């Protein structure tokens, strides 16, 4: 049984990296999804998969608490409800952070359900939990993009290879091949710049 749980954790880690990035680039641009290298998937394992697996293991330890399933089930319902279009109108700027947190917590809960199902050889909940796990990983990736794009400060100075004039930008995400960023001169456009195009990069302590 330990081997089965270990294999499940490894499989979840693999799926987590792929579907998290898919959710992120679904809103950004799926054409850029192909820019990712194995190093970017490894980064996803460290910064997303590892924390959510730890949360899942914590939930697994708490599953005997009498109110556990009621509270976590409520989080899953809220997490799904927040993605209805009407939620953005009702909640305003608080909806995006709420989506981020709820999707993360729901993902950890579903991991706990899957590991419990395998550990107890109770397979009834496994198919549904697996489907919802993929859904919430994609939603969390999408929420991560929305959190990144909602930031308004241009706190990074870059100098490019075709200009010596520093530019104020907001870095959305760094990948192995370069950076996705928003320039202060064009705040409604997302630009990808390869590592070769950026001559220097300086992080400012206070953004503009």
N, C-alpha and C positions, 0 to 999 in steps of 0.2 A: 504493500500500500504506500509506503514511503516513496518507492520508485515511481509510482503512478502520480503522486502529488508533485514530486520533483519535475517529472516530465510535463505536468500540467502547468507548473510555474514557468518553465522554459518556453512552452508554447504560447502562454499568455504574454510573456515578455516579447516574443517575436511578433505576435499579432498587434500588441500595443504600440510598438514602434512604427509599424506600417500604417495602421488605421489612424493613429494620432496625426501623423504627417499628412495622410490623405485628408482628414478633416480640416487641418490647417490650410492646406493648399487648395481645398475645394472652394473657399471664399477668395483666396488670394489669386490663384490662377493654376489650374491643373497642369498646364503646359510646363510650369516651373517645378512641378512635382518630380519631373525627370532629372532636374539639376542635382538632386540629392545623391550623395555618395554613401558608402558604408559607414564612413566616419560620422555623418549626420544621423544615421540610424543608431549608432552607438551613443551619440549625445542624447538622443531621445530616450534610450534605455536608462541613462544616468539621471536626467532631469525630469522625466515623466514616469517611466515604467517603474523604476526603483521606489520612488516615494509612494506611488499608488499600490504597489505590491506590499509595502510595509503597512499601509493603511488597511489593506485587505487582511493581512495576518492579525492586525489588532482587532478588526471586526470578528475574525474567526475566534479569537479568545473571548470576545464579549458576547458571543451568540447565545450563551446560556442565561444571560440577563433577561429577566421576564419582559422588559419593555423594548428589547433590542429590535425585534422584527417590526414592531409597530412604528418605531421612530425611523428606522432605516427605510421601511416601506413608504413612509410619508415623504422622505427625502427623494426617493425615486419618482413618486407621483409629482412632487413639486418640480423636480428636475425636468420631467417631460412637459409639464404645463408651462414652464417658462419659455419653451420654444414655440408656443403658439404665437402667431403674429400680433394678436391683441395684447400680449404681455408687454411688448415694447412700448405700446401706446400708454398702458396703465402705469408701468413702473419707471419709465424714463431712463435716466442714466444709471439707475441702480440695477437694471435688469441684467446687463452684461456681466458685472461681477458676480451676481447671484447665479447666472448660468454657469459661470466658471467653477464656483465652489460646489454647486449642486451636482454638476456633471462629474467632478472629481470624487466627491463622496459616494455618489451612486456607483461609479466604476469600482471603487474599493469594496463596496458592499457586495456587488455582483461577483467579484473575485472571491470573496469569502464564501458566498453561496456555492460557487463551483468547486472550490477546494473542500468544503464540507460535504458536498454531494459525492465527490470521489473518495474522500476519507471514510465516509460512512456507507459506501456502496449503495447509496440511495439516488437512483438515476432520474427520478421523476422531474426534478427541478432543473436538471442539467441543460436540456435543449433550450428552454426558454431563457435561462440565465445567460447562456452563451450568446444567444441572439441579441439580448439586451446589452450585454457587455460590449459587443462590437458597436452597437448603436451609440452607447454612451462614450466610448473611446473616440469615435468620430465627432460627436458633439463637443467633447472636451477639447479636441484639437481645433474645432471651429471657434469655440469660446476663447481659446488662447489667442487666436488671430484677432478676434474682436477686441480683446483686452489690449493687445499690442497697438492696434490701429486707433483705439480711443485716446491714447496718450497724445498730448498736445505740445509738449516741450521739444524744441529742437536743440538738444543738449550735446551734439557731437559736431566737431569741425573736421572736414575732410579736404584734402587737396588731391585733385585728380591728375592724371597723366597729360591731359590736354589743356590744363589751366593751372596757373600758380596762385589763383585767387581762392582763398579758403571759402568753403560753403557750409552753412549751417544745415544740418540734416537730422532726421530722427531715424535711428536704426530700428527696423522692425525685427529682423532676424538675420543672424550670421549663419552661413553654411560653409562648407569646405571650399566651394568654388568662388564665394564672394559674399555680398551683403544685399539684402532687400531693404530699401530705405525710402524715406519721403524727404524731398528737398523743401526748404523753407520758401523758395521762390515758386514752387508748384505743389502746394499742400494737398491737392486732390489727385495726385499721381503717385503711383508706387513704381520705383525704378530698381532694377537689378544692376549692380555694378560688380564686375569680377574683381578678384584680388589684385590683378595686374593693373586695373584702372585706378586704384586708390593708392596714391603715393604715400600719404600720411593720414593719420586719424587721431584726433584728440578728443577726449571726453571732458566736457566742461562740468564743473561742480554745480553750477546753476544754469538751467536751461533758459532759452528765450521764449 
